[in-house]
Amino acid sequence: MSRGVRRGVSSRPQHPRAQTQAALQAQLQSQAQAPAPVPQEHGHGGPSIMERFKRMAPPSFKGKSQPLLTESWMREVDKIFQAIRCAKEDKVSLATYMLQVLKV
């Protein structure tokens, strides 16, 4: 038997997939124990960006593949973004809110 090698202990590194799964499991456990983050209000205590967006009665996008309707929808939503002075980082989540799945 060679020196310095203990019986029953593998000298091979742990499989990368097992390492990834262990890391993900640890992350999920720590997130489950942590309190949920509180959304931060920007500005001076006024309505949230979502409330201001919804007050403007944005059109919903119904998943139609006609380019003219899509462009028209985008123009209307962009006008609202400009009117409420929407930050770039909020535009995707607000536009996604207005998407509707087309039922077949």
C-alpha positions, -999 to 999 in steps of 0.1 A, spaced: 0 0 0 14 35 -8 22 60 19 -1 89 27 -32 73 12 -60 66 36 -83 37 30 -119 46 20 -112 82 10 -113 89 -27 -83 108 -41 -104 118 -72 -120 152 -72 -158 153 -68 -177 151 -102 -184 186 -115 -222 179 -118 -223 168 -82 -204 200 -72 -229 221 -91 -259 204 -76 -244 208 -41 -237 245 -47 -273 251 -60 -288 232 -31 -268 253 -6 -279 285 -24 -316 275 -24 -314 267 13 -298 301 21 -324 319 0 -353 300 17 -340 312 51 -334 348 41 -363 373 43 -378 384 10 -364 417 -3 -386 447 0 -391 466 -32 -374 500 -31 -393 531 -40 -375 556 -61 -382 592 -55 -401 608 -26 -427 583 -15 -450 587 -45 -467 560 -64 -445 531 -77 -435 530 -114 -460 501 -119 -488 522 -105 -479 551 -127 -476 528 -157 -510 512 -151 -527 546 -146 -518 555 -182 -539 525 -195 -512 509 -216 -525 487 -244 -520 449 -239 -502 429 -266 -521 399 -276 -494 380 -294 -504 388 -329 -476 383 -354 -486 412 -377 -456 436 -378 -477 467 -381 -497 459 -349 -465 450 -330 -448 483 -340 -479 503 -331 -481 486 -297 -444 493 -291 -448 530 -301 -478 534 -276 -459 517 -248 -428 538 -255 -449 570 -253 -461 560 -218 -425 552 -208 -415 587 -218 -445 603 -201 -438 586 -168 -400 590 -172 -394 553 -169 -358 542 -162 -343 517 -187 -341 489 -162 -378 491 -156 -390 490 -192 -387 453 -198 -406 443 -167 -434 468 -174 -437 458 -211 -437 421 -201 -466 428 -177 -487 438 -207 -480 407 -228 -509 383 -231 -507 347 -243 -527 341 -274 -551 313 -268 -554 289 -297 
